[in-house]
């Protein structure tokens, strides 16, 4: 690393010392919670055996569900390699719990691109088995200027048809803030006082272990996420999860498999069980590493004159760091630098392309050990104004520093 870049990074690290200390305290609390869940679930080497065929009575699969349920303080959990993505897990929750004539309301504004196809909203053609196609209506409310759900408007807009409120915890491809657990708790309390029967469902992607509490501990009925994001700890090779109220998780399981079968079937490999459990155990530490990387990027890039969200010293509720670069050229330089400093496929040159489920060409840089893993240090950047790079992940803080130095060099800073 060149001396001038090391100096810039050292200065930023000095400013971030207290922030890093706070992140380590959160990681310690979450690690204690995860460790206790493993002990209470009686995890043994026997649970790494796996199953074949129908996968009946898979003790390892049931133990994995139990660990997730305990960590998230949920009645039940469904953790499966058969989920192909976080969007698939979210879709199982939505399609499993909503029926024709029901209404879904997003309370955090427009969801990110892949969820729009699932909903059938915006410019997405609805006749694809989406929610809209199946007779489910959809509306959305933007967050207020201070990043809170617009509770008065939402309460006044709820109708007899309203069955579920969708909360996207992470910022997605936007500049709005991630939703903190304190703000979510206030929102849940406000809804419960008037509409206790409405389901509050949280897309928890990018948020697990960022704070000491999870959505199911502050009033959410159901959460969903991806195993190649935070909870996989960089080891889980794929899959997703649901956790929350038992009846809601069961309905999601019926959508994943079939009504009457649910989570009682579905073979999982021994490798999946071992790596997913080990990754979940490692996740609090790995998430803290990713958050440190995000804070460091935010601090150094802010010093260089770029707009960053969140601010380096700001408390966070997801691992995503947005950096507004302003034009396509800088955006592509960012991506090239990321890819070139990756441990896998460093020789490749990122190019924008139309990905399934996305509205604009997207350039991605991810030299990851697991394809698409966003708990490993990676970058997404839709080619649309104001040209923002969204970086997330980082298995080690040291790797993040090296990638940052590469970015500074490519940008000529």
C-alpha positions as CSV (number, residue, x, y, z in Angstrom):
1,X,0.0,0.0,0.0
2,X,1.4,3.4,-1.0
3,X,2.4,5.7,1.9
4,X,0.0,8.5,0.9
5,X,-3.0,6.1,1.0
6,X,-1.8,4.6,4.3
7,X,-1.7,8.1,5.7
8,X,-5.3,8.9,4.6
9,X,-6.5,5.6,6.0
10,X,-4.6,6.1,9.3
11,X,-6.3,9.5,9.8
12,X,-9.7,8.0,9.2
13,X,-9.1,5.2,11.6
14,X,-8.1,7.6,14.3
15,X,-11.5,9.4,13.9
16,X,-13.3,6.1,13.9
17,X,-11.8,4.7,17.0
18,X,-14.9,5.2,19.2
19,X,-17.2,4.0,16.5
20,X,-15.2,0.8,16.0
21,X,-15.3,0.2,19.8
22,X,-19.1,0.5,19.7
23,X,-19.3,-2.0,16.9
24,X,-17.2,-4.5,18.8
25,X,-19.6,-4.2,21.8
26,X,-22.5,-5.0,19.6
27,X,-20.6,-8.0,18.1
28,X,-19.8,-9.3,21.6
29,X,-23.5,-9.1,22.7
30,X,-24.6,-10.9,19.5
31,X,-21.9,-13.5,19.8
32,X,-23.1,-14.3,23.3
33,X,-26.7,-14.6,22.1
34,X,-25.6,-17.0,19.2
35,X,-23.4,-19.1,21.5
36,X,-26.2,-19.5,24.0
37,X,-28.6,-20.6,21.2
38,X,-26.2,-23.3,20.1
39,X,-25.8,-24.6,23.6
40,X,-29.6,-24.5,24.3
41,X,-30.2,-26.3,21.0
42,X,-27.8,-29.1,21.9
43,X,-25.8,-28.8,18.7
44,X,-23.6,-32.0,18.2
45,X,-21.4,-33.3,15.5
46,X,-24.3,-35.7,14.7
47,X,-26.3,-32.7,13.4
48,X,-23.8,-32.4,10.5
49,X,-24.9,-35.7,8.9
50,X,-27.5,-34.5,6.4
51,X,-30.2,-36.4,4.6
52,X,-31.3,-37.7,1.3
53,X,-34.5,-38.3,-0.7
54,X,-37.5,-36.7,1.1
55,X,-35.5,-35.7,4.0
56,X,-37.9,-36.9,6.7
57,X,-36.9,-36.6,10.3
58,X,-33.6,-34.7,9.5
59,X,-32.3,-34.0,13.0
60,X,-29.7,-31.5,11.7
61,X,-32.2,-29.5,9.7
62,X,-34.5,-29.3,12.8
63,X,-31.5,-28.2,15.0
64,X,-30.6,-25.5,12.5
65,X,-34.2,-24.2,12.6
66,X,-34.1,-24.2,16.4
67,X,-30.8,-22.2,16.5
68,X,-32.2,-19.5,14.2
69,X,-35.5,-19.4,16.1
70,X,-33.7,-18.9,19.4
71,X,-31.4,-16.2,18.2
72,X,-34.2,-14.3,16.6
73,X,-36.5,-14.9,19.6
74,X,-39.1,-16.4,17.3
75,X,-41.7,-19.1,17.7
76,X,-40.3,-21.0,14.7
77,X,-37.8,-20.7,11.8
78,X,-37.3,-22.3,8.4
79,X,-33.7,-22.3,7.2
80,X,-33.4,-24.1,3.8
81,X,-30.9,-24.4,1.0
82,X,-33.9,-24.8,-1.4
83,X,-34.4,-21.0,-1.2
84,X,-32.5,-19.7,-4.2
85,X,-32.2,-16.2,-2.9
86,X,-33.4,-13.8,-0.3
87,X,-36.1,-12.6,-2.7
88,X,-37.3,-16.2,-2.9
89,X,-37.6,-16.4,0.9
90,X,-39.5,-13.1,0.9
91,X,-41.7,-14.4,-1.9
92,X,-42.5,-17.5,0.0
93,X,-43.6,-15.4,3.0
94,X,-45.7,-13.1,0.9
95,X,-47.3,-15.7,-1.3
96,X,-47.8,-18.0,1.6
97,X,-49.6,-15.5,3.8
98,X,-51.6,-13.3,1.3
99,X,-54.7,-14.3,-0.6
100,X,-56.8,-12.7,-3.4
101,X,-58.5,-9.7,-2.1
102,X,-55.9,-9.0,0.6
103,X,-53.8,-5.8,0.5
104,X,-50.1,-5.4,1.0
105,X,-48.7,-2.0,2.0
106,X,-45.0,-1.2,1.9
107,X,-44.2,1.3,4.6
108,X,-40.6,2.0,3.6
109,X,-41.4,3.3,0.1
110,X,-40.6,1.6,-3.2
111,X,-38.9,-1.8,-2.7
112,X,-35.7,-2.6,-4.4
113,X,-35.7,-3.9,-8.0
114,X,-36.1,-7.7,-7.6
115,X,-39.1,-7.3,-5.2
116,X,-41.0,-5.1,-7.7
117,X,-41.2,-8.1,-10.0
118,X,-42.5,-10.3,-7.2
119,X,-45.1,-7.7,-6.3
120,X,-46.0,-6.8,-9.9
121,X,-45.6,-3.1,-9.2
122,X,-44.4,-0.1,-11.3
123,X,-43.2,-1.0,-14.8
124,X,-43.1,-4.7,-14.1
125,X,-45.7,-6.6,-16.2
126,X,-48.0,-8.1,-13.6
127,X,-49.2,-11.3,-15.4
128,X,-46.3,-13.5,-14.2
129,X,-47.8,-15.0,-11.0
130,X,-46.9,-11.9,-9.1
131,X,-49.0,-10.7,-6.2
132,X,-50.9,-8.3,-8.4
133,X,-51.6,-11.0,-10.9
134,X,-53.0,-13.2,-8.1
135,X,-55.5,-10.5,-7.0
136,X,-53.5,-9.0,-4.2
137,X,-53.6,-5.2,-4.1
138,X,-50.5,-3.1,-3.3
139,X,-49.8,0.4,-2.1
140,X,-46.7,2.1,-0.6
141,X,-45.8,5.0,1.7
142,X,-42.5,6.7,1.6
143,X,-40.5,7.3,4.8
144,X,-40.6,10.8,6.3
145,X,-37.7,13.2,5.9
146,X,-36.2,12.1,9.2
147,X,-36.3,8.4,8.1
148,X,-39.3,7.3,10.1
149,X,-42.4,5.4,8.8
150,X,-45.2,7.8,8.2
151,X,-47.4,6.3,10.9
152,X,-50.3,8.8,10.8
153,X,-50.7,8.4,7.1
154,X,-50.4,4.7,7.2
155,X,-52.9,4.4,10.1
156,X,-55.4,6.5,8.2
157,X,-54.8,4.6,5.0
158,X,-55.4,1.1,6.4
159,X,-58.6,-0.6,5.2
160,X,-60.4,-3.8,5.9
161,X,-58.4,-5.4,3.1
162,X,-55.0,-4.6,4.5
163,X,-53.5,-7.9,5.6
164,X,-49.8,-7.2,5.8
165,X,-47.3,-4.3,6.2
166,X,-44.0,-4.8,4.4
167,X,-40.9,-3.3,5.9
168,X,-37.6,-3.2,4.0
169,X,-35.0,-2.7,6.6
170,X,-32.1,-1.9,4.3
171,X,-31.7,1.1,2.1
172,X,-31.6,-1.0,-1.1
173,X,-30.6,1.0,-4.2
174,X,-31.7,4.3,-2.6
175,X,-30.3,7.1,-0.5
176,X,-32.9,6.7,2.2
177,X,-31.6,5.5,5.6
178,X,-31.8,1.9,6.8
179,X,-34.6,1.5,9.4
180,X,-33.3,1.2,12.9
181,X,-34.7,-1.1,15.5
182,X,-35.7,1.8,17.7
183,X,-37.8,3.3,14.8
184,X,-39.2,-0.1,14.0
185,X,-40.2,-0.7,17.6
186,X,-42.1,2.7,17.7
187,X,-43.9,1.9,14.5
188,X,-44.9,-1.6,15.6
189,X,-46.3,-0.2,18.9
190,X,-48.3,2.4,17.0
191,X,-49.8,-0.3,14.6
192,X,-50.5,-2.8,17.5
193,X,-52.5,-0.2,19.4
194,X,-55.1,0.2,16.6
195,X,-54.6,-2.9,14.3
196,X,-53.2,-5.8,16.3
197,X,-54.3,-8.3,13.7
198,X,-52.2,-6.9,10.8
199,X,-49.0,-8.8,10.0
200,X,-45.8,-6.8,10.2
201,X,-43.3,-8.5,7.9
202,X,-39.7,-7.3,7.7
203,X,-37.2,-8.0,4.8
204,X,-34.2,-8.4,7.1
205,X,-31.6,-8.7,4.3
206,X,-28.3,-6.9,5.1
207,X,-29.5,-6.2,8.7
208,X,-28.8,-9.3,10.8
209,X,-26.4,-8.7,13.7
210,X,-25.9,-5.0,12.9
211,X,-27.7,-4.1,16.1
212,X,-28.2,-6.0,19.3
213,X,-31.9,-6.5,18.6
214,X,-33.6,-8.1,15.6
215,X,-37.1,-7.1,14.2
216,X,-38.8,-10.1,15.8
217,X,-37.6,-8.8,19.2
218,X,-39.2,-5.3,18.7
219,X,-42.7,-6.3,17.4
220,X,-42.4,-7.8,13.9
221,X,-44.4,-10.9,13.2
222,X,-42.2,-12.4,10.5
223,X,-38.7,-11.8,9.0
224,X,-36.9,-13.2,6.0
225,X,-33.3,-13.1,4.7
226,X,-30.6,-14.6,2.6
227,X,-27.8,-17.0,3.9
228,X,-25.3,-15.5,1.5
229,X,-25.7,-12.2,3.3
230,X,-25.1,-11.5,7.0
231,X,-26.3,-14.7,8.7
232,X,-24.2,-17.0,6.5
233,X,-21.0,-15.5,7.9
234,X,-19.3,-16.0,4.5
235,X,-19.5,-19.8,4.8
236,X,-23.1,-20.8,3.9
237,X,-23.1,-21.7,0.2
238,X,-26.7,-20.6,-0.5
239,X,-30.2,-20.6,0.9
240,X,-32.5,-18.4,2.9
241,X,-34.6,-18.3,6.0
242,X,-37.9,-17.3,7.6
243,X,-38.4,-16.7,11.3
244,X,-41.3,-15.5,13.4
245,X,-44.8,-16.5,14.4
246,X,-45.2,-20.2,13.9
247,X,-48.3,-20.1,11.8
248,X,-46.8,-17.5,9.4
249,X,-43.6,-19.5,9.0
250,X,-45.6,-22.6,8.3
251,X,-47.6,-20.8,5.6
252,X,-44.3,-19.8,4.0
253,X,-43.1,-23.4,4.2
254,X,-46.2,-24.5,2.4
255,X,-45.3,-22.1,-0.4
256,X,-41.7,-23.4,-0.6
257,X,-42.8,-27.0,-0.8
258,X,-46.5,-27.9,-0.9
259,X,-49.6,-27.4,1.5
260,X,-49.5,-30.2,4.0
261,X,-45.8,-30.9,3.5
262,X,-44.2,-27.6,4.6
263,X,-40.9,-27.8,6.4
264,X,-41.2,-31.5,7.2
265,X,-39.6,-32.4,3.9
266,X,-36.5,-31.3,1.9
267,X,-33.2,-33.1,2.1
268,X,-30.2,-31.0,3.0
269,X,-26.6,-32.0,2.7
270,X,-24.2,-32.5,5.6
271,X,-22.0,-29.8,4.1
272,X,-24.8,-27.3,4.0
273,X,-25.7,-28.0,7.7
274,X,-22.1,-27.7,8.9
275,X,-21.2,-24.6,7.0
276,X,-24.5,-22.9,7.7
277,X,-24.3,-23.5,11.4
278,X,-20.6,-22.5,11.5
279,X,-21.3,-19.4,9.4
280,X,-24.2,-18.4,11.7
281,X,-21.8,-18.8,14.7
282,X,-19.2,-16.6,12.9
283,X,-21.8,-14.1,11.7
284,X,-21.6,-11.5,14.5
285,X,-17.9,-11.1,14.0
286,X,-18.0,-11.1,10.2
287,X,-20.8,-8.4,10.3
288,X,-18.7,-6.3,12.6
289,X,-15.8,-6.5,10.1
290,X,-18.1,-5.5,7.3
291,X,-19.4,-2.5,9.3
292,X,-15.8,-1.4,10.0
293,X,-15.0,-1.5,6.3
294,X,-18.2,0.5,5.5
295,X,-17.3,3.2,8.1
296,X,-13.7,3.4,6.7
297,X,-14.8,3.8,3.1
298,X,-17.4,6.5,4.2
299,X,-14.8,8.4,6.1
300,X,-12.0,8.4,3.5
301,X,-14.4,9.1,0.6
302,X,-16.1,11.9,2.5
303,X,-12.7,13.4,3.0
304,X,-12.2,13.2,-0.8
305,X,-15.3,15.3,-1.4
306,X,-17.9,12.6,-2.1
307,X,-21.3,12.4,-0.6
308,X,-21.7,9.3,1.5
309,X,-24.7,7.7,3.2
310,X,-24.6,6.9,6.0
311,X,-22.1,9.2,7.6
312,X,-19.0,7.5,8.9
313,X,-19.9,8.1,12.6
314,X,-23.6,7.5,12.2
315,X,-25.3,4.5,13.9
316,X,-26.2,1.9,11.3
317,X,-28.9,-0.7,10.8
318,X,-27.6,-2.4,7.7
319,X,-24.2,-3.1,6.2
320,X,-24.7,-1.1,3.0
321,X,-22.6,2.0,2.3
322,X,-23.7,4.3,-0.5
323,X,-21.2,6.6,-2.2
324,X,-22.5,9.1,-4.8
325,X,-19.9,9.3,-7.5
326,X,-21.8,11.4,-10.0
327,X,-20.9,9.9,-13.4
328,X,-20.5,6.6,-15.2
329,X,-16.7,6.9,-15.6
330,X,-16.0,7.1,-11.8
331,X,-18.6,4.4,-11.2
332,X,-16.8,2.0,-13.5
333,X,-13.4,2.8,-12.0
334,X,-14.8,2.0,-8.6
335,X,-16.0,-1.4,-9.9
336,X,-12.7,-2.2,-11.7
337,X,-10.7,-1.4,-8.5
338,X,-13.0,-3.6,-6.4
339,X,-12.7,-6.5,-8.8
340,X,-8.9,-6.1,-9.2
341,X,-8.4,-6.3,-5.4
342,X,-10.6,-9.4,-5.0
343,X,-9.2,-12.9,-4.1
344,X,-11.2,-14.6,-6.8
345,X,-11.6,-13.6,-10.5
346,X,-9.4,-10.5,-10.0
347,X,-8.5,-10.7,-13.7
348,X,-12.0,-10.0,-14.8
349,X,-13.2,-6.6,-16.0
350,X,-16.7,-5.7,-14.7
351,X,-19.2,-4.6,-17.4
352,X,-22.8,-3.3,-16.9
353,X,-25.6,-5.7,-17.9
354,X,-29.3,-6.2,-17.5
355,X,-29.7,-8.6,-14.7
356,X,-33.0,-10.6,-14.2
357,X,-35.3,-8.6,-12.0
358,X,-33.5,-5.2,-12.4
359,X,-34.8,-2.1,-14.1
360,X,-31.5,-0.6,-15.3
361,X,-28.1,-2.0,-16.3
362,X,-26.1,-2.9,-13.2
363,X,-22.4,-3.2,-12.8
364,X,-21.3,-5.6,-10.1
365,X,-17.8,-6.3,-8.7
366,X,-17.5,-9.4,-6.6
367,X,-14.5,-11.6,-6.5
368,X,-16.2,-13.8,-3.9
369,X,-15.8,-17.5,-2.9
370,X,-19.6,-17.9,-3.1
371,X,-21.3,-16.5,-6.2
372,X,-23.3,-13.4,-5.4
373,X,-22.3,-13.4,-1.7
374,X,-22.8,-9.8,-0.4
375,X,-21.3,-10.5,3.1
376,X,-18.1,-10.8,1.1
377,X,-16.8,-7.4,0.1
378,X,-18.7,-6.5,-3.1
379,X,-20.1,-3.6,-5.0
380,X,-23.4,-3.0,-6.9
381,X,-24.0,0.1,-9.0
382,X,-27.1,0.6,-11.2
383,X,-26.4,2.9,-14.2
384,X,-28.8,5.6,-13.3
385,X,-28.5,9.1,-11.9
386,X,-27.0,10.3,-9.6
387,X,-24.7,7.3,-10.1
388,X,-24.3,5.7,-6.7
389,X,-22.0,2.8,-5.8
390,X,-23.4,0.6,-3.1
391,X,-20.8,-1.4,-1.3
392,X,-21.4,-4.1,1.3
393,X,-19.6,-6.9,3.1
394,X,-16.1,-7.7,4.0
395,X,-14.9,-10.9,5.7
396,X,-11.9,-9.1,7.0
397,X,-11.2,-5.5,7.8
398,X,-7.7,-5.8,6.5
399,X,-9.0,-6.8,3.0
400,X,-11.3,-3.8,3.1
401,X,-8.3,-1.5,3.7
402,X,-6.5,-2.9,0.7
403,X,-9.5,-2.5,-1.6
404,X,-9.9,1.1,-0.4
405,X,-6.3,1.8,-1.4
406,X,-6.9,0.3,-4.8
407,X,-10.0,2.5,-5.3
408,X,-8.1,5.7,-4.3
409,X,-5.4,4.8,-6.8
410,X,-7.9,4.2,-9.7
411,X,-9.7,7.5,-8.9
412,X,-6.4,9.3,-8.9
413,X,-6.8,10.6,-5.4
